[in-house]
Amino acid sequence: MKWMITEQHENILLREYLIEVRGFSKRTLATVKHKGGKILVNSIPRTVRHILAKDDIVEVIFPPEKRSDYMIAEAIPLSIVYEDDDVLVINKQPYMATIPSRHHPSRTLANAILYHYDQQNLPYTVHVVTRLDRDTSGLLLIAKHRYSHAIMFREQQAGHVNRKYQAVIEGKLEPEEGRISQPIARDPHSILKRIVEPAGQDAVTNYCSLETWGDYSLVEIKLETGRTHQIRVHMAYMGHPLAGDSLYGGNQKYIDRQALHCTELSFSHPTTQETMRFTIPLAEDIAKIKEAAH
């Protein structure tokens, strides 16, 4: 990454410029300094205590990223919605875990992304910004390298990475628009399930009913928090589990996974600061519930 110093930033420390102006985390900066990267000013290595002058060229060379031993590239098709040097937006298919785990050690989205990087000779590992459950489909954001990830993580913590979902639920919500604010905790009787529990973590879900399909409703959802299974737990708590979501009481008459799809994603680009917004239609298996339920 290269930047020219303007009058606005002259006479400040290189450390201050990289952290406060360019969004480096202290962790990212430490990685560059101690794991084989370089920080140059006018092509000369400098410490972060160097004072910058107008027209200086600051260059940061990142060390190669080390992949975990369990992160193996696999030739799996990807549905790429957008890609540039810094970010990757993917339409994740259902029945695919985002990253490897004990239960799903391979054939995950991360394995597919690594193969995609290898085809381009990119020395990156996988930096997930917005994760989706294995059976949830739709838009998912990946930061392609450490610097992009550090900025996107900070943006996400500040609530500037936004998603909208559409879900098919059982029954009809009353009122048709509202806000669910109920804390969520692990179910002590299950390794997977979550429950509404007063001692749990704060969780807020905003919803708006869009259509009714017989005994089902299509609902648009926007989260204020990002707890595990939040939409599924809150809808079940309201007495309207997601179609197909057997873990939380939904029936599988028309679909054998939770009918949940991320339809919209927006964020500020980590390098250009341009507002990026992407939308996609419902997944085909969810859309088919409309015809079957009428």
HELIX and SHEET records of a PDB file:
HELIX    1   1 GLU A    7  HIS A    9  5                                   3    
HELIX    2   2 LEU A   14  GLU A   16  1                                   3    
HELIX    3   3 TYR A   17  VAL A   21  3                                   5    
HELIX    4   4 LYS A   26  HIS A   34  1                                   9    
HELIX    5   5 LEU A  109  GLN A  119  1                                  11    
HELIX    6   6 ARG A  146  GLN A  157  1                                  12    
HELIX    7   7 GLN A  230  TYR A  237  1                                   8    
HELIX    8   8 SER A  246  TYR A  248  5                                   3    
HELIX    9   9 GLU A  284  ALA A  293  1                                  10    
SHEET    1   A 4 LYS A   2  MET A   4  0                                        
SHEET    2   A 4 ILE A  57  ILE A  61 -1                                        
SHEET    3   A 4 LYS A  38  VAL A  41 -1                                        
SHEET    4   A 4 ILE A  44  PRO A  45 -1                                        
SHEET    1   B 4 ILE A  80  GLU A  83  0                                        
SHEET    2   B 4 VAL A  87  LYS A  92 -1                                        
SHEET    3   B 4 SER A 137  ALA A 143 -1                                        
SHEET    4   B 4 HIS A 127  VAL A 128 -1                                        
SHEET    1   C 8 ILE A  80  GLU A  83  0                                        
SHEET    2   C 8 VAL A  87  LYS A  92 -1                                        
SHEET    3   C 8 SER A 137  ALA A 143 -1                                        
SHEET    4   C 8 LEU A 260  SER A 268  1                                        
SHEET    5   C 8 ASN A 162  GLU A 170 -1                                        
SHEET    6   C 8 TYR A 216  LEU A 223 -1                                        
SHEET    7   C 8 VAL A 204  TRP A 213 -1                                        
SHEET    8   C 8 GLU A 177  SER A 181 -1                                        
SHEET    1   D 5 ILE A  80  GLU A  83  0                                        
SHEET    2   D 5 VAL A  87  LYS A  92 -1                                        
SHEET    3   D 5 SER A 137  ALA A 143 -1                                        
SHEET    4   D 5 LEU A 260  SER A 268  1                                        
SHEET    5   D 5 THR A 275  THR A 279 -1                                        
SHEET    1   E 2 ILE A 184  ARG A 186  0                                        
SHEET    2   E 2 ARG A 194  VAL A 196 -1                                        
END                                                                             
